[in-house]
Amino acid sequence: MIERVIQKSLEQALGRQAAVALIGPRQVGKTTLAHAVAAGRPSLYLDLESRADRAKLAEPELFLARHEDDDGRPLVAGRFSGQFFGHR
């Protein structure tokens, strides 16, 4: 993977807050970056452009309760129309 200048800032932001959005034009590496950051921490990836992944969130509280870390925080990273968000 090409080293991304923003990766360190993204990781620091995820340490401070529950959600971070990666927004940019198509084909610039947002998904690659999201997966690279997620590889270094407990995470779950959802593609919200996928009908199957959207269906998993039909009851979001139940879904998130099944995917919590040791501190009871949900572990989610996802994609919707080129926008990414993470939840620790």
MILUM-516485 format. One line per field, with one value per atom (N, C-alpha, C, O, CB): chain; y negated, z negated, x; atom name; residue in three letters. Coordinates in Angstrom, 2 decimals, always signed. Glycine has a CB too. Example, Ala and Ser with C-alpha at 12.3 -4.5 7.8 and 13.67 -1.06 7.14 Angstrom:
BEGIN
kette = A,A,A,A,A,A,A,A,A,A
v = +5.69,+4.50,+3.30,+3.32,+4.47,+2.25,+1.06,-0.03,-1.14,+0.60
w = -7.80,-7.80,-7.80,-8.46,-9.05,-7.08,-7.14,-7.87,-8.04,-5.72
u = +13.19,+12.30,+13.20,+14.24,+11.31,+12.85,+13.67,+12.90,+13.41,+14.08
atom = N,CA,C,O,CB,N,CA,C,O,CB
rest = ALA,ALA,ALA,ALA,ALA,SER,SER,SER,SER,SER
END
This chain:
BEGIN
kette = A,A,A,A,A,A,A,A,A,A,A,A,A,A,A,A,A,A,A,A,A,A,A,A,A,A,A,A,A,A,A,A,A,A,A,A,A,A,A,A,A,A,A,A,A,A,A,A,A,A,A,A,A,A,A,A,A,A,A,A,A,A,A,A,A,A,A,A,A,A,A,A,A,A,A,A,A,A,A,A,A,A,A,A,A,A,A,A,A,A,A,A,A,A,A,A,A,A,A,A,A,A,A,A,A,A,A,A,A,A,A,A,A,A,A,A,A,A,A,A,A,A,A,A,A,A,A,A,A,A,A,A,A,A,A,A,A,A,A,A,A,A,A,A,A,A,A,A,A,A,A,A,A,A,A,A,A,A,A,A,A,A,A,A,A,A,A,A,A,A,A,A,A,A,A,A,A,A,A,A,A,A,A,A,A,A,A,A,A,A,A,A,A,A,A,A,A,A,A,A,A,A,A,A,A,A,A,A,A,A,A,A,A,A,A,A,A,A,A,A,A,A,A,A,A,A,A,A,A,A,A,A,A,A,A,A,A,A,A,A,A,A,A,A,A,A,A,A,A,A,A,A,A,A,A,A,A,A,A,A,A,A,A,A,A,A,A,A,A,A,A,A,A,A,A,A,A,A,A,A,A,A,A,A,A,A,A,A,A,A,A,A,A,A,A,A,A,A,A,A,A,A,A,A,A,A,A,A,A,A,A,A,A,A,A,A,A,A,A,A,A,A,A,A,A,A,A,A,A,A,A,A,A,A,A,A,A,A,A,A,A,A,A,A,A,A,A,A,A,A,A,A,A,A,A,A,A,A,A,A,A,A,A,A,A,A,A,A,A,A,A,A,A,A,A,A,A,A,A,A,A,A,A,A,A,A,A,A,A,A,A,A,A,A,A,A,A,A,A,A,A,A,A,A,A,A,A,A,A,A,A,A,A,A,A,A,A,A,A,A,A,A,A,A,A,A,A,A,A,A,A,A,A,A,A,A,A,A,A,A
v = +1.18,+0.00,-1.24,-1.26,+0.00,-2.25,-3.54,-4.15,-4.17,-4.50,-4.64,-5.26,-6.53,-7.39,-5.58,-6.63,-7.77,-8.75,-8.37,-7.31,-9.99,-11.04,-11.17,-11.45,-12.38,-10.98,-11.19,-10.03,-10.18,-11.39,-8.89,-7.73,-8.02,-7.64,-6.55,-8.66,-8.96,-9.87,-9.66,-9.61,-10.89,-11.79,-11.05,-11.31,-12.95,-10.13,-9.33,-8.47,-8.41,-8.45,-7.81,-6.96,-7.79,-7.36,-6.20,-8.99,-9.86,-10.31,-10.35,-11.10,-10.64,-11.05,-9.93,-10.18,-11.50,-8.69,-7.54,-7.31,-6.72,-6.27,-7.75,-7.65,-8.69,-8.51,-7.80,-9.77,-10.86,-10.81,-11.32,-12.17,-10.22,-10.28,-8.98,-8.16,-11.45,-8.80,-7.53,-7.38,-6.25,-7.39,-8.46,-8.36,-9.33,-10.45,-8.64,-8.87,-9.69,-9.40,-8.24,-9.40,-10.43,-10.26,-10.49,-11.45,-11.22,-9.62,-9.79,-10.11,-9.27,-8.50,-11.30,-11.72,-12.18,-12.92,-12.86,-11.74,-12.14,-11.57,-10.81,-11.72,-11.94,-11.44,-9.93,-9.31,-12.17,-9.37,-7.93,-7.57,-8.36,-7.49,-6.33,-5.74,-6.44,-6.45,-5.73,-7.02,-7.66,-6.88,-7.28,-9.06,-5.74,-4.89,-4.96,-4.56,-5.22,-5.46,-5.55,-4.17,-3.97,-6.28,-3.23,-1.87,-1.22,-0.60,-1.01,-1.35,-0.79,-1.35,-0.61,-1.07,-2.66,-3.30,-2.81,-2.50,-4.81,-2.74,-2.26,-0.84,-0.55,-2.30,+0.02,+1.40,+1.45,+2.25,+2.26,+0.60,+0.58,+0.14,+0.73,-0.36,-0.88,-1.35,-0.30,-0.05,-2.69,+0.32,+1.33,+2.56,+3.23,+1.74,+2.86,+4.04,+3.93,+4.94,+4.25,+2.70,+2.49,+2.39,+2.08,+1.26,+2.65,+2.54,+3.46,+3.82,+1.06,+3.83,+4.64,+3.84,+2.67,+5.04,+4.47,+3.74,+4.69,+5.90,+2.87,+4.11,+4.81,+3.89,+2.72,+5.20,+4.38,+3.54,+3.82,+4.98,+3.78,+2.77,+2.87,+1.98,+0.83,+2.46,+2.51,+1.74,+1.37,+2.22,+2.54,+0.14,-0.26,-0.46,-0.84,-1.52,-0.22,-0.15,+1.27,+1.51,-0.61,+2.21,+3.61,+3.81,+3.48,+4.57,+4.35,+4.60,+5.54,+5.32,+5.21,+6.56,+7.51,+6.83,+7.09,+8.67,+5.94,+5.24,+4.23,+4.07,+4.52,+3.56,+2.64,+3.40,+2.90,+1.87,+4.60,+5.41,+5.78,+5.93,+6.68,+5.93,+6.23,+5.13,+5.37,+6.44,+3.93,+2.79,+2.49,+1.41,+1.57,+3.45,+3.25,+2.99,+2.22,+4.49,+3.63,+3.39,+3.02,+3.86,+4.66,+1.75,+1.36,+1.59,+1.96,-0.08,+1.39,+1.59,+3.04,+3.32,+1.14,+3.97,+5.40,+5.76,+6.49,+6.27,+5.26,+5.56,+5.04,+5.77,+4.95,+3.79,+3.19,+3.86,+3.99,+1.70,+4.30,+4.99,+6.29,+6.72,+5.26,+6.94,+8.19,+7.95,+8.90,+8.96,+6.70,+6.38,+5.27,+4.18,+5.96,+5.55,+4.57,+4.99,+6.18,+4.39,+4.01,+4.31,+4.55,+4.60,+3.17,+4.71,+5.01,+3.91,+4.15,+5.29,+2.68,+1.56,+1.32,+0.32,+0.31,+2.21,+2.06,+1.08,+0.61,+1.64,+0.75,-0.18,+0.61,+1.61,-1.16,+0.19,+0.91,+0.77,-0.26,+0.39,+1.82,+1.84,+1.87,+2.95,+3.06,+0.73,+0.68,-0.27,-1.37,+0.25,+0.16,-0.73,-0.44,+0.72,-0.51,-1.45,-1.20,-2.18,-3.13,-1.24,-1.91,-2.72,-3.01,-2.12,-2.02,-4.24,-4.63,-5.75,-6.84,-5.06,-5.50,-6.50,-7.17,-8.39,-7.55,-6.38,-6.92,-7.57,-8.11,-7.90,-7.53,-8.09,-6.94,-5.92,-9.03,-7.11,-6.08,-6.59,-7.78,-5.59,-5.70,-6.09,-4.93,-3.77,-6.52,-5.21,-4.17,-4.44,-5.58,-4.09,-3.40,-3.54,-2.59,-1.40,-3.23,-3.10,-2.24,-1.78,-1.03,-2.96
w = +0.00,+0.00,+0.00,-0.61,-1.22,+0.68,+0.67,-0.73,-1.26,+1.78,-1.31,-2.62,-2.51,-1.68,-3.20,-3.33,-3.31,-4.40,-5.56,-3.49,-4.04,-4.99,-6.06,-7.22,-4.27,-5.68,-6.61,-7.59,-8.56,-5.82,-7.37,-8.22,-9.69,-10.55,-7.77,-10.01,-11.40,-12.01,-13.14,-11.52,-11.27,-11.76,-11.98,-12.95,-10.77,-11.07,-11.20,-12.46,-13.21,-9.95,-12.70,-13.88,-15.17,-16.15,-13.84,-15.16,-16.33,-16.56,-17.70,-16.16,-15.49,-15.61,-16.17,-16.98,-14.24,-15.75,-16.27,-17.75,-18.46,-15.47,-18.21,-19.62,-20.47,-21.68,-19.82,-19.84,-20.56,-20.48,-21.38,-20.03,-19.43,-19.21,-18.64,-18.11,-18.28,-18.74,-18.35,-16.85,-16.36,-19.01,-16.10,-14.66,-13.89,-14.33,-14.35,-12.74,-11.85,-10.43,-10.06,-12.01,-9.63,-8.24,-7.30,-7.47,-7.89,-6.33,-5.23,-3.99,-3.50,-5.02,-3.50,-2.36,-1.25,-1.51,-2.74,-0.04,+1.07,+2.37,+2.37,+0.84,+3.47,+4.78,+4.90,+4.10,+5.90,+5.91,+6.15,+6.49,+7.06,+7.30,+6.13,+6.56,+6.02,+6.69,+8.04,+4.81,+4.25,+3.08,+2.52,+3.79,+2.72,+1.68,+0.32,-0.68,+1.51,+0.27,-1.02,-1.62,-2.82,-0.85,-0.82,-1.32,-1.76,-2.83,-0.24,-0.98,-1.32,-2.64,-3.49,-0.20,-2.81,-4.05,-5.23,-6.29,-3.93,-5.05,-6.13,-6.55,-7.75,-5.69,-5.58,-5.91,-6.59,-7.50,-4.64,-6.17,-6.78,-8.24,-9.10,-6.01,-8.52,-9.90,-10.72,-11.87,-9.93,-10.14,-10.86,-11.19,-12.19,-10.03,-10.36,-10.60,-11.89,-12.47,-9.43,-12.35,-13.56,-14.83,-15.89,-13.41,-14.74,-15.92,-15.72,-14.59,-16.15,-16.81,-16.64,-15.81,-16.09,-18.03,-14.80,-13.95,-13.20,-13.13,-12.96,-12.67,-11.85,-10.69,-10.91,-12.67,-9.46,-8.29,-7.70,-7.48,-7.23,-7.45,-6.77,-5.54,-5.60,-7.72,-4.43,-3.20,-3.07,-2.70,-1.93,-3.38,-3.40,-2.01,-1.87,-4.20,-0.98,+0.37,+0.67,+1.70,+1.40,-0.22,-0.08,-0.80,-1.97,-0.66,-0.09,-0.68,-1.89,-2.90,+0.37,-1.80,-2.90,-4.15,-5.26,-2.48,-3.98,-5.14,-5.71,-6.93,-4.75,-4.87,-5.38,-6.18,-7.19,-4.22,-5.73,-6.44,-7.84,-8.74,-5.65,-8.01,-9.34,-10.34,-11.55,-9.27,-9.84,-10.71,-10.85,-11.28,-10.19,-10.47,-10.61,-12.08,-12.37,-10.08,-12.98,-14.42,-14.94,-15.50,-15.18,-14.77,-15.06,-16.49,-16.72,-14.74,-17.46,-18.85,-19.12,-19.81,-19.82,-18.58,-18.76,-18.03,-18.56,-18.25,-16.80,-16.03,-16.74,-16.90,-14.63,-17.17,-17.83,-19.16,-19.55,-18.03,-19.88,-21.15,-20.95,-21.84,-21.83,-19.80,-19.51,-19.12,-19.06,-18.41,-18.85,-18.37,-19.22,-18.72,-16.88,-20.48,-21.40,-21.83,-21.85,-22.62,-22.17,-22.70,-24.20,-24.75,-22.39,-24.86,-26.29,-27.15,-28.27,-26.75,-26.61,-27.35,-26.99,-27.43,-27.10,-26.20,-25.83,-24.70,-24.50,-27.01,-23.94,-22.82,-21.53,-21.34,-22.73,-20.63,-19.36,-18.49,-18.49,-18.61,-17.73,-16.82,-15.40,-14.89,-17.10,-14.75,-13.41,-12.53,-12.94,-13.48,-11.30,-10.26,-9.04,-8.76,-9.99,-8.31,-7.18,-6.05,-6.13,-7.63,-4.98,-3.77,-3.27,-3.23,-2.68,-2.91,-2.27,-1.30,-1.71,-3.33,-0.03,+1.03,+0.90,+1.03,+0.99,+0.65,+0.58,-0.75,-0.90,+1.66,-1.70,-3.01,-3.99,-3.93,-3.49,-4.87,-5.83,-7.23,-7.50,-5.64,-8.10,-9.49,-10.34,-9.93,-9.85,-11.49,-12.41,-13.76,-14.11,-12.52,-14.50,-15.84,-16.72,-16.42,-15.89,-17.80,-18.70,-19.78,-20.67,-19.28
u = +0.84,+0.00,+0.88,+1.95,-0.95,+0.43,+1.12,+0.95,-0.16,+0.56,+2.04,+1.93,+1.09,+1.37,+3.33,+0.08,-0.83,-0.44,-0.31,-2.30,-0.26,+0.10,-0.97,-0.67,+0.31,-2.22,-3.34,-3.53,-4.27,-4.61,-2.88,-3.14,-2.86,-3.66,-2.28,-1.75,-1.44,-2.51,-2.93,-0.05,-2.93,-3.98,-5.29,-6.01,-4.20,-5.60,-6.82,-6.77,-7.74,-7.03,-5.64,-5.50,-5.59,-6.18,-4.16,-5.00,-5.09,-6.53,-7.00,-4.17,-7.24,-8.64,-9.49,-10.38,-9.18,-9.23,-9.99,-9.69,-10.50,-9.67,-8.54,-8.21,-8.94,-9.11,-6.72,-9.37,-10.04,-11.56,-12.24,-9.57,-12.10,-13.54,-14.06,-13.29,-13.90,-15.35,-15.96,-16.12,-16.17,-17.30,-16.20,-16.46,-15.57,-15.31,-17.94,-15.10,-14.30,-14.77,-14.95,-12.75,-14.97,-15.40,-14.23,-13.47,-16.56,-14.09,-13.12,-13.95,-14.70,-12.20,-13.81,-14.61,-13.67,-12.72,-15.61,-13.92,-13.08,-13.60,-14.56,-11.65,-12.97,-13.41,-13.20,-12.49,-12.65,-13.83,-13.70,-12.25,-11.50,-14.65,-11.89,-10.62,-9.38,-8.34,-10.57,-9.45,-8.26,-7.67,-6.65,-8.59,-8.31,-7.75,-8.43,-7.83,-6.35,-9.66,-10.36,-10.60,-10.37,-11.70,-11.06,-11.31,-10.01,-9.96,-12.00,-8.97,-7.66,-7.17,-6.67,-6.64,-7.29,-6.87,-7.70,-7.16,-6.96,-9.02,-9.89,-9.51,-9.46,-11.37,-9.26,-8.86,-7.50,-7.29,-8.84,-6.57,-5.24,-5.33,-4.68,-4.29,-6.12,-6.28,-7.01,-6.65,-7.05,-8.04,-8.82,-7.97,-8.23,-10.03,-6.97,-6.13,-5.34,-4.95,-5.18,-5.11,-4.32,-5.14,-4.60,-3.51,-6.43,-7.30,-8.51,-8.83,-7.77,-9.17,-10.39,-11.39,-11.65,-11.02,-11.95,-12.89,-13.81,-13.58,-12.13,-14.84,-15.82,-16.13,-16.44,-17.13,-16.06,-16.27,-17.65,-18.02,-15.18,-18.40,-19.68,-19.66,-19.22,-20.85,-20.12,-20.26,-21.73,-22.55,-19.75,-22.08,-23.48,-24.06,-25.22,-23.63,-23.26,-23.80,-24.26,-24.90,-22.73,-23.94,-24.36,-25.69,-25.83,-23.28,-26.66,-27.98,-27.87,-28.54,-28.93,-27.03,-26.88,-26.32,-26.79,-25.95,-25.33,-24.77,-25.76,-25.82,-23.47,-26.52,-27.55,-28.60,-29.09,-28.22,-28.94,-29.94,-29.48,-30.29,-30.26,-28.17,-27.63,-27.95,-27.99,-26.13,-28.18,-28.45,-29.95,-30.33,-27.74,-30.79,-32.23,-32.58,-33.50,-33.00,-31.86,-32.00,-30.62,-29.92,-32.60,-30.22,-28.84,-28.40,-27.24,-28.65,-29.27,-28.85,-28.48,-27.50,-29.95,-29.26,-28.94,-27.66,-26.82,-30.11,-27.51,-26.30,-25.06,-24.08,-26.40,-25.10,-23.93,-23.64,-22.48,-24.14,-24.67,-24.46,-23.69,-22.95,-25.80,-23.86,-23.14,-21.69,-20.90,-23.85,-21.33,-19.98,-19.37,-19.09,-20.01,-19.17,-18.59,-17.20,-16.88,-19.49,-16.38,-15.06,-15.16,-16.26,-14.06,-14.03,-14.03,-14.63,-15.06,-12.63,-14.66,-15.24,-16.70,-17.28,-14.44,-17.30,-18.69,-18.93,-20.05,-19.47,-17.87,-18.03,-18.18,-17.48,-16.82,-19.08,-19.24,-18.00,-17.34,-20.47,-17.70,-16.56,-17.09,-17.41,-15.62,-17.21,-17.79,-17.01,-16.64,-19.26,-16.75,-16.24,-17.09,-17.40,-14.69,-17.46,-18.35,-18.17,-17.40,-19.75,-18.91,-18.82,-20.22,-21.08,-17.96,-20.44,-21.70,-21.41,-21.00,-22.76,-21.60,-21.38,-20.01,-19.91,-22.47,-18.98,-17.63,-17.29,-16.19,-17.44,-18.19,-17.91,-17.70,-18.39,-19.07,-16.74,-16.41,-16.61,-16.43,-14.98,-16.98,-17.09,-16.64,-16.76,-18.53,-16.13,-15.71,-16.32,-16.60,-14.18,-16.51,-17.06,-16.27,-16.19,-18.59,-15.70,-14.95,-15.87,-15.45,-13.72
atom = N,CA,C,O,CB,N,CA,C,O,CB,N,CA,C,O,CB,N,CA,C,O,CB,N,CA,C,O,CB,N,CA,C,O,CB,N,CA,C,O,CB,N,CA,C,O,CB,N,CA,C,O,CB,N,CA,C,O,CB,N,CA,C,O,CB,N,CA,C,O,CB,N,CA,C,O,CB,N,CA,C,O,CB,N,CA,C,O,CB,N,CA,C,O,CB,N,CA,C,O,CB,N,CA,C,O,CB,N,CA,C,O,CB,N,CA,C,O,CB,N,CA,C,O,CB,N,CA,C,O,CB,N,CA,C,O,CB,N,CA,C,O,CB,N,CA,C,O,CB,N,CA,C,O,CB,N,CA,C,O,CB,N,CA,C,O,CB,N,CA,C,O,CB,N,CA,C,O,CB,N,CA,C,O,CB,N,CA,C,O,CB,N,CA,C,O,CB,N,CA,C,O,CB,N,CA,C,O,CB,N,CA,C,O,CB,N,CA,C,O,CB,N,CA,C,O,CB,N,CA,C,O,CB,N,CA,C,O,CB,N,CA,C,O,CB,N,CA,C,O,CB,N,CA,C,O,CB,N,CA,C,O,CB,N,CA,C,O,CB,N,CA,C,O,CB,N,CA,C,O,CB,N,CA,C,O,CB,N,CA,C,O,CB,N,CA,C,O,CB,N,CA,C,O,CB,N,CA,C,O,CB,N,CA,C,O,CB,N,CA,C,O,CB,N,CA,C,O,CB,N,CA,C,O,CB,N,CA,C,O,CB,N,CA,C,O,CB,N,CA,C,O,CB,N,CA,C,O,CB,N,CA,C,O,CB,N,CA,C,O,CB,N,CA,C,O,CB,N,CA,C,O,CB,N,CA,C,O,CB,N,CA,C,O,CB,N,CA,C,O,CB,N,CA,C,O,CB,N,CA,C,O,CB,N,CA,C,O,CB,N,CA,C,O,CB,N,CA,C,O,CB,N,CA,C,O,CB,N,CA,C,O,CB,N,CA,C,O,CB,N,CA,C,O,CB,N,CA,C,O,CB,N,CA,C,O,CB,N,CA,C,O,CB,N,CA,C,O,CB,N,CA,C,O,CB,N,CA,C,O,CB,N,CA,C,O,CB,N,CA,C,O,CB,N,CA,C,O,CB,N,CA,C,O,CB,N,CA,C,O,CB,N,CA,C,O,CB
rest = MET,MET,MET,MET,MET,ILE,ILE,ILE,ILE,ILE,GLU,GLU,GLU,GLU,GLU,ARG,ARG,ARG,ARG,ARG,VAL,VAL,VAL,VAL,VAL,ILE,ILE,ILE,ILE,ILE,GLN,GLN,GLN,GLN,GLN,LYS,LYS,LYS,LYS,LYS,SER,SER,SER,SER,SER,LEU,LEU,LEU,LEU,LEU,GLU,GLU,GLU,GLU,GLU,GLN,GLN,GLN,GLN,GLN,ALA,ALA,ALA,ALA,ALA,LEU,LEU,LEU,LEU,LEU,GLY,GLY,GLY,GLY,GLY,ARG,ARG,ARG,ARG,ARG,GLN,GLN,GLN,GLN,GLN,ALA,ALA,ALA,ALA,ALA,ALA,ALA,ALA,ALA,ALA,VAL,VAL,VAL,VAL,VAL,ALA,ALA,ALA,ALA,ALA,LEU,LEU,LEU,LEU,LEU,ILE,ILE,ILE,ILE,ILE,GLY,GLY,GLY,GLY,GLY,PRO,PRO,PRO,PRO,PRO,ARG,ARG,ARG,ARG,ARG,GLN,GLN,GLN,GLN,GLN,VAL,VAL,VAL,VAL,VAL,GLY,GLY,GLY,GLY,GLY,LYS,LYS,LYS,LYS,LYS,THR,THR,THR,THR,THR,THR,THR,THR,THR,THR,LEU,LEU,LEU,LEU,LEU,ALA,ALA,ALA,ALA,ALA,HIS,HIS,HIS,HIS,HIS,ALA,ALA,ALA,ALA,ALA,VAL,VAL,VAL,VAL,VAL,ALA,ALA,ALA,ALA,ALA,ALA,ALA,ALA,ALA,ALA,GLY,GLY,GLY,GLY,GLY,ARG,ARG,ARG,ARG,ARG,PRO,PRO,PRO,PRO,PRO,SER,SER,SER,SER,SER,LEU,LEU,LEU,LEU,LEU,TYR,TYR,TYR,TYR,TYR,LEU,LEU,LEU,LEU,LEU,ASP,ASP,ASP,ASP,ASP,LEU,LEU,LEU,LEU,LEU,GLU,GLU,GLU,GLU,GLU,SER,SER,SER,SER,SER,ARG,ARG,ARG,ARG,ARG,ALA,ALA,ALA,ALA,ALA,ASP,ASP,ASP,ASP,ASP,ARG,ARG,ARG,ARG,ARG,ALA,ALA,ALA,ALA,ALA,LYS,LYS,LYS,LYS,LYS,LEU,LEU,LEU,LEU,LEU,ALA,ALA,ALA,ALA,ALA,GLU,GLU,GLU,GLU,GLU,PRO,PRO,PRO,PRO,PRO,GLU,GLU,GLU,GLU,GLU,LEU,LEU,LEU,LEU,LEU,PHE,PHE,PHE,PHE,PHE,LEU,LEU,LEU,LEU,LEU,ALA,ALA,ALA,ALA,ALA,ARG,ARG,ARG,ARG,ARG,HIS,HIS,HIS,HIS,HIS,GLU,GLU,GLU,GLU,GLU,ASP,ASP,ASP,ASP,ASP,ASP,ASP,ASP,ASP,ASP,ASP,ASP,ASP,ASP,ASP,GLY,GLY,GLY,GLY,GLY,ARG,ARG,ARG,ARG,ARG,PRO,PRO,PRO,PRO,PRO,LEU,LEU,LEU,LEU,LEU,VAL,VAL,VAL,VAL,VAL,ALA,ALA,ALA,ALA,ALA,GLY,GLY,GLY,GLY,GLY,ARG,ARG,ARG,ARG,ARG,PHE,PHE,PHE,PHE,PHE,SER,SER,SER,SER,SER,GLY,GLY,GLY,GLY,GLY,GLN,GLN,GLN,GLN,GLN,PHE,PHE,PHE,PHE,PHE,PHE,PHE,PHE,PHE,PHE,GLY,GLY,GLY,GLY,GLY,HIS,HIS,HIS,HIS,HIS,ARG,ARG,ARG,ARG,ARG
END
